[in-house]
Amino acid sequence: MSRTRQPPLVTGISPNEGIPWTKVTIRGENLGTGPADLIGLTICGHNCLLTAEWMSASKIVCRVGQAKNDKGDIIVTTKSGGKGTSTVSFKLLRPEKIGILDQSAVWVDEMNYYDMRTDRNKGIPPLSLRPANPLGIEIEKGKFPQKDLEMLFPGMSADFTSENFSAAWYLIENHSNTSFEQLKMAVTHLKRQANKKSEGSLACVKGGLSTFFEAQDALSAIHQKLEADGTEKVEGSMTQKLENVLNRASNTADTLFQEVLGRKDKADSTRNALNVLQRFKFLFNLPLSIERNIQKGDYDVVINDYEKAKSLFGKTEVQVFKKYYAEVETRIEALRELLLDKLLETPSTLHDQKRYIRYLSDLHAPGDPAWQCIGAQHRWILQLMHSCQEGCVRDLKGPPGLHSATLDLDGDVRASVPGHLGQTASLKRGSNFQPGRDDAWRYQTPHRVAFVEKLTKLVLSQLPNFWKLWISYVNGSLFSETAEKSGHIERSKNVRQRQNDFKKMIQEVMHCLVKLLRGALLPLSVTEGGGRQCRGWEVKAELSGQGLAHAIQTLRLTYESLTALEIPNDLLQTIQDLVLDLRVRCVVVTLQHTAEEVKRLAEKEDWVVDSEGLTSLPCHFERCVVHSLQSLREVLECKPGEASVFQQPKTQEEVCQLSINIMQVFICCLEQLSTKPDADVDTAHLSVDVSSPDLFGSIHEDFSLTSEQRLLIVLSNCCYLERHTFRNIAEHFEKHNFQGIEKITQVSMASLKELDQRLFENYIELKADPIVGSLEPGIYAGYFDWKDCLPPTGGWFEVTEVSRCIQREIIDCE
């Protein structure tokens, strides 16, 4: 036999080991040019040509037979290349045979062996009913896009088993690079396969001809025996005997194997039960596992197990599984209630709230747990605010000793409030707040101011987490990806309504805060409907300007802290309105208090005269007013978003009248000092400037002031007030943006000039009485009439200057 190609070479086999009748794939080189070229195939010495199916020149598929050798080579023989060689080997595994009466720990499944008893050539290879390569040549996939092929052959398919099979599509997709000679070989292969199918029954008869002969002979022998035996005998027919024999054999077999088969059935049932328990032990142990994990707090494990059980047994129809799954649902429902109780429990941290909300969303809890949590936190904040007010009122009404101790204990808390506020406000300002009051005043803080600090601290400790919880609810970060994908949480619904409801919650908190603070700081400004907020506060003694200023500072820091949370300004407008009212009230109270202090300056007059003929009273007055204005500097300053204190005309008029009242109170104080009886003047501490030994020479003699001397000192102070003090105070008013400064100056100057005129007239009258008494007899003796004298000419100022000249002349004479 001449060879035109190289001998076959087997380079691989998959799998490389197995039991008999294992399907293997052989790969190599020069394995034939077609099915007809393959004339021999042995594996481990066994002829496997009968089950071989040639796929290509590099691939053959077959089944391993019952070989004698456990390990051997794979030898391929072709017409064109002859007998080949192999670089790999196949290992044949021997299955352990178990007899029918042998005991075994496992059940041996029946195996469908390929019957090769007679080693006859079958008509159709028992590999598959659907060949992978119908043309019998090597497939070379092309690079044509699938979309282009679908557009080129609309409604067709490259699947040769489909009703819409397109041969052109199949050839383009699998044999676009195949040569024409190979395609001719494929046509020949197709014809051969068609002939095999048409001759399938004939080939089956040819292959099993001996079997048919044997069956025919057996049937003929049985027929002859029956004919010879007859059909009507006493003992019955032969078929009846045969049936009886078979029945006895069956009964004997049942008797012999009943115990064995019974044990087998029992073992099978037990094994099946164990297999079910082992296979589904997850579900059977799940209720107890849920209880244990809940007690340990491993809610994530519970949720994961529940999701797994739901996906596996949620729609089961098996009664046992339904029973256990119902028990799981009962435990999960109890867990939902537990998590919801923990979620609505107060107080709780924002981290715990987010965690419980995610758990409930993963467990598909009914309703909207996140919104329920927001509502619970809103009610909790309002309850805390009212409890804070009730607690402070209760402390205020307690015993004096207890009250004092409460204030002292709260001192540390109050001291930390500005720092806490400053740290929060530093989000925007970049610095911490340092209290501008001394330590001594801290322990004397009015109870209402301490209440403001406590309440604002409480709001700043609760409201940020409340706001962050809402932001997380809006952006969806509260819910896990599973809950979002499942569509259980439909946050898109009623989002606008939720936003309006939350806005109302924030407004309610802000209104409650403002009402409680207004009831404590400005009880007279609370309407009748807000009487509950100021209930319990003593309104007899109003807060001082210092206390109001500290409360304003606390509220400003609170506003900055809330603004740093990006809360809309329209929700915080009520705080700005309260701050404005407190600023106005602080200015009014401070000016009223200043007027009271100025009124008490008369008690501090020491009548010590300097070189200019002045006492320290004008300086005390100026310092008192300037110190009062400086204490209002922070109050009058407008922070971002605040309105001016003097924006309302009513406020401008009130502040202007209070400023004028301060000036007039001091003017009245001067007038009281000038008209004070001599016995009421304490001169034990009097002294005079050494640079003017002639001034008030009589003081050194008896250390007492006469009415004329007091008038001269007050007149000198009035002159200094007119030229210096009032002008300096007006500049300070202007520096602090007071309105109506011109009116304040004019009214004050007019009142001061009136006092100066009255005092000067009193002084002239005191000095003129002795002179008039000595001149009066002579005047009447000559019948002098003042009506005949020419009155002095010129304006009031000129007359005043003349009067002052006379005053100085008189002083020089004294």
Secondary structure, 3 states (H helix, E strand, C coil): CCCCCCCCEEEEEECCEECCCCEEEEEEECCCCCHHHEEEEEECCEECCCCCEEEECCEEEEECCCCCCCEEEEEEEECCCEECEECCEEEECCCCCCCCCCCCCCCCCCCCCCCCCCCCCCCCCCCCCCCCCCCCCCCECCCCCHHHHHHHCCCCECCCCCCCECHHHHHHHHECCCCHHHHHHHHHHHHHHHHHHHCHHHHHHHHCHHHHHHHHHHHHHHHHHHHHHCCCCCCCCHHHHHHHHHHHHHHHHHHHHHHHHHHHHHHHHHHHHHHHHHHCHHHHHHHHHHHHHHHHCCHHHHHHHHHHHHHHHCCCCCHHHHHHHHHHHHHHHHHHHHHHHHHHCCCCCHHHHHHHHHHHHHCCCCCCHHHHHHHHHHHHHHHHHHHHHHHHHHHHCCCHHHHHHHHHHHHHHHHHHHHHHHHHHHHHHCCCCCCCCCHHHHCCCCHHHHHHHHHHHHHHHHHHHHHHHHHHHHHCCCCCHHHHHHCCCCCCCCHHHHHHHHHHHHHHHHHHHHHHHHHHHCHHHCCHHHCCCCCCCCCCCCCCHHHHHHHHHHHHHHHHHHHHCCCCHHHHHHHHHHHHHHHHHHHHHHHHHHHHHHHHHHHHCCCCECCCCCCCHHHHHHHHHHHHHHHCHHHHCCCCCCCCHHHCHHHHHHHHHHHHHHHHHHHHHHHHHHCCCHHHCCCCCCCECCCCCCCCCCHHHHCCCCHHHHHHHHHHHHHHHHHHHHHHHHHHHHHCCCCCHHHHHHHHHHHHHHHHHHHHHHHHHHHHHHHHHHHHHHHHHCCCCHHHCCCCCCCHHHHHHHHHHHHHHHHHHC
